[in-house]
Amino acid sequence: MMSIRSNPSPAAAAPPQEDAWTTSHQRLLPHWHSVSLSHQHPTLPISISRVNQFDAARLDIEMSAMLKEQLVNVFSLMKPGMLFQYEAELDAFLEFLIWRFSIWVDKPTPGIALMNLRYRDERAMALGGNVRSGLEGPGLTVAQKMWYCIAAVGGQYVWARLQSFSAFRRWGDSEQRPLARRVWGLMQRIEGLYKTASFGNLLIFLFTGRYRNLIERALRARLVYASPNMNRAVSFEYMNRQLVWNEFSEMLLLLLPLLNSSTVKSFLHPFSKNKSSSSKEDDSICPICRASPTLTYLALPCQHRYCYYCLRTRCAAVPSFRCSRCSEPVMAMQQHGSVVEHKPHSQ
């Protein structure tokens, strides 16, 4: 029997090196560690709606205004102006109540809750953790809550009181007390720096969508969605209704100054159903001011009686003015020669 022997290829014939597996393992081990770590701690970039965050702040302001209005109504029967001197304390008290029953007990404020948001400690997220949707993370710590109250409630109260006290004492106009004037200048610089920093923070917020104000940025308290499947709680029907009525009122404010009441009245006079009463109307009263004219003038050529000022202003405002009684064009005006006798109205 003849055996057929195939010639092996050079690659199959060459045995692998003894440390080939070890070399490949050492080469792929860092890549394997990076892949495993990326699966354990994935970085999910989430985008929180900037409009929702701004709306939450606006709703919180409206809620504070509503509470303040109700509280002021309680003291409406007391001495007028009594609460005016304690307005800063009243605002601070209401802000403290909202903070105490929302942020302090790990709950969102009313505006934040309506926008389906909550505060998250961004410092804890920087250390890594088991992240699935990007919305996980612990709430604010006790220290963050306390600093939030000190800055948002206490800081605003102290600054408002300092401004009112300095304005009452007229530190800015004081030339005899240089210390007061220097303090006033220092306050103006601090306020300017704060406004500049707030404007810069606003630009950064519009670009990144994080931290609406300087307090949130300093505390690393970020607003994230409380539930990934919850829609906005604000009704768009109400918002559309408000937009329609606002546009309608603006249109009326634009058109009403362009309309003349006498022109509209004369235009609608032929369509009036109460023509019998207008025919029996007393001719001795002015049809514009509905009073007895003190300086009687006649509208020509219809010779109906008017007050001089009423007829003069209408003719000056509307060149093509028509008589309010007969709708004839008024071509000229003439003073009445005799004194008007007052007659009782016929029943």
Secondary structure, DSSP 8 states (H G I E B T S, - for coil): ---------HHHHS---TTHHHHHHHHHHHHHHHHHHHHHS--------HHHHHHHHHHHHHHHHHHHHHHHHHTTTS-TTTTGGGHHHHHHHHHHHHHHTTTTTT---HHHHHTTEEEEEHHHHHT----SSS-------HHHHHHHHIIIIIIHHHHHHHHHHHHHHTTTT-SS-HHHHHHHHHHHHHHHHHHHHHHHHHHHHHHH---SSHHHHHHTEEEEES-TT----S-HHHHHHHHHHHHHHHHHHHHGGG--HHHHHHHHGGG-S-HHHHHTS-TTS-TTT-S--SSEEEEETTTEEEEHHHHHHHHHH-TT-B-TTT--B--EEEE-SS---------
